[in-house]
């Protein structure tokens, strides 16, 4: 993960936005003093939405059901055509 100081990030902010969308890699913006408590992470909107969806699915129990179904299959996977998605 690339790290920038706020000053360096500000100099090329639009370029950083393009980079996180193109490369699918977050960028850390951290003060020059190295204080991680004041750091931030720049990620694409698409990646943020994906993280939020994963958290939601985890919170409502869907991911537990997916892991349960994977554990019950011999090879660890189930044909998704046979899953009753409405009952998850």
N, C-alpha and C positions, 0 to 999 in steps of 0.2 A: 504494500500500500504506500503510495507516495505521500509525503508530508510537506506542507508549505507553512510558512509563517503567515499571519494575516496580511502583512505588507506585501509579500510576494504573491499571495492569492489575489489580492485586490488588483495588482498590476495586470493580471491576465485572467480575471474572473470569467469572462465570457468563454475563453479558451478552455478553462477548467470544466465549465458546464458541458461544453462539447465533448471533452475527453471522457468524463464519467458516463456520458450516454453512448459514446462510440466504443470505449474499451470495456464497459461494464465493470469498472473497478472504482471503488470509493476512494476519495482523497481526504486525508486528514489535514485539518487546519489547526495548528498548534502554536501558541505563543513562543517567541524566541527563548523565553526562560524555561521552556520544557514543562510547564505546569499542565499536566494532562487534565486537571479539573476544569481548565478553561478552554480545552480543545473542542473542536466540532468536526463532524464528518459530512462531506458533500457527496451525495449519491443521486443517481438519476431518479426521476419521478416513477418510472416503470419499476425500478428495483424497490423503491419505498412502498409502492402499492403491493408488490409481491410479498414483502416482509409483513405488511399489515394483514394481508389475506392469510398468510401462514399463521400469524398470531391468532387471528379470528378462528381459523379452523382448529387450532390447538385448544383454544378456550371453550369451544362448543363441543369438543369431544370427537370430532371427525377424524383427527389424526390418530387417536387411540384406536378407533375402529379400523383404520387402514393398517396400523401396525398389528392389530389382532388378526386381521385377515391374512396378512403376509406371513405371520407366524404359523398359521394353520395350513398353509399350502406347502407341499413337499419341496418345491423349488423356491419358495419364498414369494411367489407372485401369483396373482389370480387374474384370469381373463377379465378385463374391465367391462366387457360386454355382458357379463353375468352378474354384475354388481347392481343391486337395487339402490341407486343413489338417493332416491326419495326417502328411504328408511334410515339413512345414516344420521 
